Each structure stands twice: as structure tokens, then as C-alpha cells.
Amino acid sequence: MTDVYVEKLAKVVTNYSLGVKEDNEVVILGEVVAEPLMLEMYKEMILKGAHPTLFPTFSHSKEVFFKYANDGQISHASYLLKKVFEKTDMIANILSGINTKQLSNVDPEKIANEQRSRKEIYKIRMERETRGELKWNITAYPTNGMAQEASMSLGDYRDFVFKACHLDKDDPVAEWQMISEVQQKYCDYLMKHDEFRFVGKDTDLSLSCKGRNWINSNGKKNFPDGEVFTGPVEKSVNGKIRFTYPLIYLGNEIEDVRLEFQEGEVVSFSARKGEGLLAKIIELDEGSKGVGEIALGTNYGIKRFTKNMLFDEKMGGTMHLALGRSIPESGGTNISSIHLDILKDMTEGGAVYADGEMFYKDGRFLI
């Protein structure tokens, strides 16, 4: 990875995505393999007059944790992490990974219990975010492990990441501002409608978004970005859906997921691979069988599935549904320790209707 790309990514996240200002308290989270990007962000934030703190972690720490931790330790919520979400102004989270499969052989019940332990932390984040007290951003630093997961060489994966972020443009910020304007037109249209129906292969799903906000996801919280989403009315989701791409849960793949909903909750499900883990996810907590998000991907620069939802859910021509936690700004109220996106290709016969009017067909907006 060339220094110019690291510098560009750090500058865009610091200045555009987070909008770091003087005296902001900022925490930078990431694995030590992402040190070049972490340090570049650290430098940028210092130059802005902010107070950044580096929180590096080790790539295999989760593997060690699940191998040796007892039930009480797995269910324990980190005091330090809780304080970070209670006190800091901004959190910059950098995804990376040397081995994306390190948790594949971990008992799913242990993973579920560890996720439950973070429920209070997620609640704090949601409440502070809703009050405008906390900003956060997630971006990625390419590694060999991520490239292998995407079936690419590291060089090709680096190019993929930075083109998906539009960092190959002379002015990436101007590019994201233009994308934001286009997506806002979609959101303005969607906000005028209440009832939605998603149709496709083995799919006929209806739901209400009355009183909810359609969000223009334009690089502020995820980077890269490119989607419009909302939180459907919790008890309004009915029908069935079959997903094209696997659900990725902590490095585990659950393939050919099919869900059926009645009054907002999963009432039946199946998967060709990983059905046992899917059952544990759905029963994880009170909100895990509900829908926290429905969305349409708009980033047509992302042309392939990489098993990294930071990129995959933004893929132009797809829709995704998230089981679990709602995103506060959408108006959704579902509370859960998980937010799991599952992706469906809409380019061949997919259609979406708003109050009976088709506005999206074969992966493209018609408006």
C-alpha cells in the first residue's frame, strides 16, 4: 500500500467522515497490523488540535479469549470499553485481520454469550448517538487475510478497497459529496411513501416504513459507503425472503439463508450450511428475531462479494435486511446485541414497490 493512499484515507475519514475539530476526544481502535493507518489518523487528528488516543489490539486475541475464558469471563462487559462509549466524542474503528477464520471452530454458544455481554454498551452508543453526543466511523485497512477471504491477491484487494472508497479520484471528498446529493434524491422520494414490497427469487416481503426516516449513507459512518436505509415498523414485516449471499457471523458463513416473517418476527428459517448457528443467532436475545434495517445498495463501484459486509452491503444492485438492532437515526426501536446484515442480489428480476408503484427494477432505481 503506497503512503499516498494511507494519507488520503486518513485525511478523508478525519476531515469528511468524522469532521474532527479542536479539543475533540477521539479514540482510534484497530489491530496492530493496521498501524500505518492508525498512526496517520493519529497525526491528522493531532494537527486538527484534537485529543486522539490509540487503542491497538492483537489479531489473535479473540482466539485466545474463547479458548481459555470461563463462562463468567465471556459474559463480562469490559469496564474500559463501556467508559470509551460513555465519555469519548468520536470513535474511529479500523477493520483488518490476519486470519478471518480464527473463530470458525469456537462453540457458537460462547460467541452468542459474548455478544450478549455488549448489549449495555450498544445501548449507550445508541442513546449518545441519538443525542448527538457521539460520532463514529468504520473503515478498513487491507491485509492478506482479508484479500484471501475475497479470493484476491493483496495488491488487487488494495486496489479494490481504495477504488471502492473513491480514493483514486483527485478529490475524493467532492466525489462523496456528489454521491450524497444523488442518494438524497432517493431518500426524499422514499420518505413520501409508507408501504413497501420487495419481490425477487423466492422472495415476497412487505413492510411499513410509516413515520420512519430513510437515511442517506454517504461516507460519514461507514467508509466506503453507498446505500439508503431505514428501520421498518417493527411488527409490520411479513412474507418470505431468500438471500443470495451468505450471512457472515464472526468469520462463520451461513449459506442460502431463507427467512419467513409474521408480524415482524422470524417464524421459520433454513440454511444449506450453518443452520444450527443461524438458530442460535435468531434466539440470541429478545430482539434478534426482528428486523432492524432494510436497505438498497448504491455503490456500483463495488462489483463483487468479498465476505466483508463493510463493502458487500453497499454493492450496487443489491438489497439487504438486518436482523437485530435498529439504527437510531432511522427511527427504528428494535434493541438487540447484534446487527447482522444479509444480502440479496436484485439485478435479475428483483423489484421494489412503494405504495404499489414500482420504483426499483433489476438492481436500478427508476426515479
C-alpha positions as CSV (number, residue, x, y, z in Angstrom):
1,M,0.0,0.0,0.0
2,T,1.5,3.3,-1.0
3,D,1.8,6.1,1.5
4,V,-0.4,8.4,-0.6
5,Y,-3.4,6.1,-0.2
6,V,-2.9,5.8,3.5
7,E,-2.6,9.6,3.8
8,K,-5.7,10.1,1.6
9,L,-7.8,7.6,3.7
10,A,-6.7,9.2,7.0
11,K,-7.5,12.7,5.7
12,V,-10.9,11.8,4.4
13,V,-12.0,9.9,7.5
14,T,-10.7,12.6,9.8
15,N,-12.0,15.7,7.9
16,Y,-15.0,14.4,6.0
17,S,-16.4,11.3,7.8
18,L,-15.9,12.3,11.4
19,G,-15.3,16.1,11.0
20,V,-12.7,16.2,13.8
21,K,-12.5,19.6,15.5
22,E,-10.2,21.2,18.0
23,D,-10.4,19.7,21.5
24,N,-12.5,16.6,20.4
25,E,-11.7,13.5,22.3
26,V,-11.2,10.7,19.8
27,V,-10.4,7.0,20.2
28,I,-8.8,5.1,17.3
29,L,-9.5,1.4,17.5
30,G,-7.6,-1.2,15.4
31,E,-5.4,-4.2,15.3
32,V,-1.6,-3.7,15.3
33,V,-1.5,-4.8,11.7
34,A,-3.2,-1.6,10.8
35,E,-0.5,0.5,12.5
36,P,0.3,2.6,9.3
37,L,-3.3,3.9,9.0
38,M,-3.8,4.2,12.8
39,L,-0.7,6.4,13.0
40,E,-1.6,8.5,10.0
41,M,-5.1,9.2,11.5
42,Y,-3.4,9.9,14.8
43,K,-1.2,12.5,13.1
44,E,-4.1,14.1,11.2
45,M,-6.2,14.4,14.4
46,I,-3.3,16.0,16.4
47,L,-2.9,18.5,13.6
48,K,-6.6,19.4,13.9
49,G,-6.0,20.2,17.6
50,A,-8.0,17.2,18.8
51,H,-7.0,14.7,21.6
52,P,-6.7,11.3,19.9
53,T,-6.0,8.1,21.9
54,L,-4.7,4.9,20.2
55,F,-6.3,1.6,21.3
56,P,-4.3,-1.1,19.4
57,T,-5.4,-4.8,19.8
58,F,-3.8,-8.1,18.7
59,S,-5.1,-10.1,15.8
60,H,-5.4,-13.4,17.6
61,S,-6.6,-12.1,21.0
62,K,-10.2,-13.3,20.3
63,E,-9.0,-16.8,19.6
64,V,-7.1,-16.9,22.9
65,F,-10.1,-15.4,24.8
66,F,-12.6,-18.0,23.6
67,K,-10.1,-20.8,24.1
68,Y,-9.4,-20.1,27.8
69,A,-12.1,-17.8,29.2
70,N,-14.7,-19.3,31.5
71,D,-18.4,-18.5,31.3
72,G,-18.2,-15.6,33.7
73,Q,-15.4,-14.0,31.7
74,I,-17.3,-14.5,28.5
75,S,-20.4,-12.8,29.9
76,H,-18.4,-9.9,31.4
77,A,-18.8,-6.5,29.8
78,S,-15.5,-4.6,29.6
79,Y,-15.4,-1.6,32.0
80,L,-12.9,0.2,29.8
81,L,-14.9,-0.3,26.6
82,K,-18.0,0.9,28.4
83,K,-16.2,4.1,29.5
84,V,-15.0,4.8,26.0
85,F,-18.6,4.8,24.7
86,E,-19.8,6.8,27.7
87,K,-17.2,9.6,27.5
88,T,-15.5,10.0,24.1
89,D,-16.7,12.4,21.4
90,M,-15.7,10.2,18.4
91,I,-14.6,6.7,17.7
92,A,-12.6,5.7,14.6
93,N,-12.7,1.9,14.1
94,I,-10.3,0.3,11.6
95,L,-11.2,-3.2,10.4
96,S,-8.3,-5.5,9.5
97,G,-7.5,-9.2,10.1
98,I,-4.7,-11.7,9.6
99,N,-6.9,-14.7,9.8
100,T,-10.7,-14.2,9.3
101,K,-11.4,-17.8,10.1
102,Q,-9.9,-17.9,13.6
103,L,-13.3,-18.3,15.3
104,S,-14.7,-20.9,12.9
105,N,-14.3,-23.7,15.5
106,V,-15.5,-21.8,18.5
107,D,-18.7,-23.0,20.2
108,P,-21.5,-20.7,18.8
109,E,-23.0,-20.5,22.3
110,K,-19.8,-18.9,23.6
111,I,-19.9,-16.3,20.7
112,A,-23.6,-15.6,21.4
113,N,-22.9,-15.1,25.2
114,E,-20.0,-12.7,24.4
115,Q,-22.3,-10.7,22.1
116,R,-25.0,-10.5,24.8
117,S,-22.4,-9.0,27.2
118,R,-22.1,-6.0,24.9
119,K,-25.8,-5.2,25.0
120,E,-25.4,-2.4,27.5
121,I,-22.5,-0.9,25.6
122,Y,-24.6,-0.8,22.4
123,K,-27.4,0.8,24.2
124,I,-25.1,3.6,25.5
125,R,-23.8,4.1,22.0
126,M,-27.3,4.4,20.5
127,E,-28.5,6.8,23.1
128,R,-25.5,9.1,22.9
129,E,-25.6,8.9,19.1
130,T,-29.3,9.9,19.1
131,R,-28.5,12.9,21.3
132,G,-25.7,14.0,19.0
133,E,-23.0,13.4,21.6
134,L,-21.1,10.6,19.8
135,K,-19.8,10.2,16.2
136,W,-18.2,7.0,14.9
137,N,-16.8,5.7,11.7
138,I,-15.7,2.3,10.4
139,T,-13.2,1.9,7.7
140,A,-10.8,-0.9,6.6
141,Y,-7.0,-1.5,6.2
142,P,-6.3,-4.2,3.6
143,T,-4.5,-7.3,4.9
144,N,-3.5,-10.7,3.4
145,G,-6.3,-12.3,5.4
146,M,-8.9,-10.0,4.0
147,A,-7.6,-10.5,0.5
148,Q,-7.6,-14.3,0.8
149,E,-11.2,-14.2,2.1
150,A,-12.1,-12.2,-1.0
151,S,-10.2,-14.6,-3.3
152,M,-7.8,-11.8,-4.4
153,S,-4.1,-11.0,-4.2
154,L,-3.2,-8.4,-1.7
155,G,-2.3,-5.9,-4.5
156,D,-5.7,-6.5,-6.2
157,Y,-7.5,-6.2,-2.9
158,R,-5.8,-2.9,-2.1
159,D,-6.9,-1.5,-5.4
160,F,-10.4,-2.8,-4.8
161,V,-10.6,-1.1,-1.4
162,F,-9.3,2.3,-2.4
163,K,-11.4,2.4,-5.6
164,A,-14.5,1.5,-3.5
165,C,-13.6,4.5,-1.3
166,H,-13.0,6.7,-4.4
167,L,-9.6,7.5,-3.2
168,D,-8.3,7.1,-6.7
169,K,-10.1,10.4,-7.5
170,D,-8.3,13.7,-7.5
171,D,-10.8,15.0,-4.9
172,P,-12.4,12.1,-3.0
173,V,-14.4,14.5,-0.8
174,A,-16.0,16.1,-3.8
175,E,-16.9,12.7,-5.2
176,W,-18.6,11.7,-1.9
177,Q,-20.5,15.0,-1.8
178,M,-21.8,14.3,-5.3
179,I,-22.9,10.8,-4.3
180,S,-24.6,12.2,-1.3
181,E,-26.7,14.6,-3.5
182,V,-27.9,11.7,-5.7
183,Q,-28.8,9.5,-2.7
184,Q,-30.6,12.3,-1.1
185,K,-33.0,12.4,-4.0
186,Y,-33.7,8.7,-3.5
187,C,-34.4,9.4,0.2
188,D,-36.7,12.3,-0.5
189,Y,-38.8,10.1,-2.7
190,L,-38.9,7.2,-0.3
191,M,-39.9,9.5,2.6
192,K,-43.1,10.3,0.8
193,H,-44.2,6.6,0.9
194,D,-45.3,4.3,3.6
195,E,-45.8,0.7,2.4
196,F,-43.0,-1.2,0.6
197,R,-42.9,-4.6,-1.1
198,F,-39.6,-6.4,-2.1
199,V,-40.0,-9.1,-4.8
200,G,-37.4,-11.4,-6.3
201,K,-36.4,-15.1,-6.5
202,D,-38.2,-17.0,-3.6
203,T,-39.0,-13.5,-2.1
204,D,-42.1,-11.6,-1.5
205,L,-41.7,-9.3,1.6
206,S,-43.9,-6.5,2.6
207,L,-43.4,-3.9,5.4
208,S,-44.3,-0.4,6.5
209,C,-41.9,2.5,6.9
210,K,-44.5,5.0,8.0
211,G,-43.0,7.6,10.3
212,R,-39.5,6.3,9.8
213,N,-36.5,8.1,8.3
214,W,-34.7,7.0,5.1
215,I,-31.0,7.6,5.7
216,N,-28.5,8.8,3.1
217,S,-25.5,6.7,3.9
218,N,-22.8,8.8,2.3
219,G,-19.4,8.0,3.9
220,K,-19.9,9.6,7.3
221,K,-20.2,6.4,9.4
222,N,-19.0,3.7,7.0
223,F,-16.1,4.3,4.6
224,P,-16.6,3.3,1.9
225,D,-20.3,3.7,1.8
226,G,-23.2,3.9,-0.6
227,E,-26.7,2.9,0.5
228,V,-30.1,4.2,1.5
229,F,-31.7,2.5,4.5
230,T,-34.4,2.7,7.2
231,G,-35.8,0.8,10.1
232,P,-39.2,-0.7,9.2
233,V,-42.1,-0.5,11.7
234,E,-41.3,-3.5,14.0
235,K,-44.4,-5.5,13.7
236,S,-45.1,-4.7,10.0
237,V,-42.7,-7.2,8.3
238,N,-44.5,-10.1,6.7
239,G,-43.6,-12.6,4.0
240,K,-40.5,-14.6,2.9
241,I,-37.1,-13.8,1.6
242,R,-34.2,-15.9,0.2
243,F,-30.7,-14.4,0.3
244,T,-28.2,-14.7,-2.5
245,Y,-25.1,-14.3,-0.5
246,P,-24.0,-16.0,2.8
247,L,-24.5,-14.4,6.2
248,I,-21.1,-13.8,7.7
249,Y,-21.0,-14.0,11.5
250,L,-17.6,-13.6,13.2
251,G,-15.9,-15.4,10.3
252,N,-18.5,-18.1,10.0
253,E,-20.5,-18.5,6.8
254,I,-24.2,-19.4,6.8
255,E,-25.2,-20.1,3.2
256,D,-28.5,-20.0,1.4
257,V,-30.4,-18.3,4.2
258,R,-34.2,-18.3,3.9
259,L,-36.4,-16.5,6.4
260,E,-40.2,-16.2,6.8
261,F,-41.7,-13.3,8.9
262,Q,-45.0,-12.8,10.6
263,E,-45.8,-9.5,12.4
264,G,-42.1,-8.5,12.4
265,E,-40.5,-11.7,13.7
266,V,-38.9,-14.7,12.1
267,V,-41.3,-17.7,12.4
268,S,-39.4,-20.1,10.2
269,F,-35.9,-20.3,8.7
270,S,-33.5,-22.6,6.9
271,A,-29.9,-22.6,5.6
272,R,-28.0,-25.0,3.4
273,K,-24.9,-24.6,5.6
274,G,-24.7,-23.4,9.2
275,E,-28.4,-23.8,10.1
276,G,-27.5,-24.6,13.7
277,L,-25.6,-21.3,14.1
278,L,-28.5,-19.5,12.4
279,A,-30.9,-20.9,15.0
280,K,-28.6,-19.6,17.9
281,I,-28.4,-16.2,16.3
282,I,-32.2,-15.9,15.9
283,E,-32.7,-16.9,19.6
284,L,-29.8,-14.8,20.9
285,D,-32.0,-12.2,22.7
286,E,-35.4,-10.6,22.6
287,G,-34.7,-8.5,19.5
288,S,-32.6,-10.8,17.4
289,K,-35.5,-12.4,15.5
290,G,-36.8,-8.9,14.5
291,V,-35.7,-6.6,11.6
292,G,-33.5,-3.7,12.4
293,E,-32.9,-2.4,8.9
294,I,-33.9,-2.6,5.3
295,A,-31.7,-1.1,2.7
296,L,-30.7,-0.7,-1.0
297,G,-27.0,-0.7,-2.0
298,T,-25.9,2.1,-4.4
299,N,-22.2,1.8,-4.8
300,Y,-21.8,0.3,-8.3
301,G,-18.0,0.6,-8.0
302,I,-18.2,-2.5,-5.7
303,K,-18.8,-5.3,-8.2
304,R,-18.1,-8.5,-6.3
305,F,-18.9,-10.1,-2.9
306,T,-15.8,-10.1,-0.6
307,K,-17.2,-11.6,2.6
308,N,-16.7,-8.2,4.3
309,M,-20.1,-6.5,4.9
310,L,-18.5,-3.1,5.1
311,F,-18.2,-3.4,1.3
312,D,-20.7,-6.0,0.4
313,E,-23.8,-4.3,1.7
314,K,-23.0,-1.2,-0.4
315,M,-22.9,-3.2,-3.6
316,G,-25.0,-1.5,-6.3
317,G,-27.9,-3.7,-7.4
318,T,-28.4,-5.4,-4.0
319,M,-30.7,-5.1,-1.1
320,H,-30.1,-6.2,2.5
321,L,-32.0,-6.9,5.6
322,A,-30.5,-6.8,9.1
323,L,-31.6,-9.0,11.9
324,G,-31.4,-7.4,15.3
325,R,-30.6,-3.9,16.4
326,S,-32.1,-0.9,14.7
327,I,-30.1,2.2,13.8
328,P,-31.3,5.0,16.0
329,E,-31.5,7.8,13.3
330,S,-33.9,5.7,11.2
331,G,-36.5,5.8,14.0
332,G,-36.3,2.0,14.5
333,T,-36.8,0.8,18.1
334,N,-35.7,-2.8,18.0
335,I,-33.0,-3.5,20.6
336,S,-30.5,-6.4,20.3
337,S,-26.9,-7.2,20.9
338,I,-26.5,-8.0,17.2
339,H,-27.0,-6.2,13.9
340,L,-26.5,-8.8,11.2
341,D,-26.8,-7.8,7.5
342,I,-27.8,-10.4,4.9
343,L,-27.5,-9.6,1.3
344,K,-29.7,-10.3,-1.8
345,D,-28.9,-9.7,-5.5
346,M,-31.7,-7.8,-7.2
347,T,-30.2,-7.5,-10.7
348,E,-32.2,-10.4,-12.2
349,G,-35.9,-10.0,-11.7
350,G,-35.7,-8.0,-8.5
351,A,-38.3,-5.2,-7.9
352,V,-39.3,-2.9,-5.1
353,Y,-42.7,-1.1,-4.8
354,A,-43.6,2.0,-2.8
355,D,-47.3,2.2,-2.1
356,G,-47.9,0.0,-5.1
357,E,-45.6,1.9,-7.5
358,M,-42.5,0.2,-8.8
359,F,-39.5,2.5,-8.3
360,Y,-36.7,-0.1,-8.5
361,K,-36.1,-2.8,-11.0
362,D,-33.3,-5.2,-11.8
363,G,-30.9,-3.5,-9.4
364,R,-31.6,0.1,-10.5
365,F,-33.7,3.0,-9.3
366,L,-36.3,4.1,-11.9
367,I,-36.7,7.5,-10.3
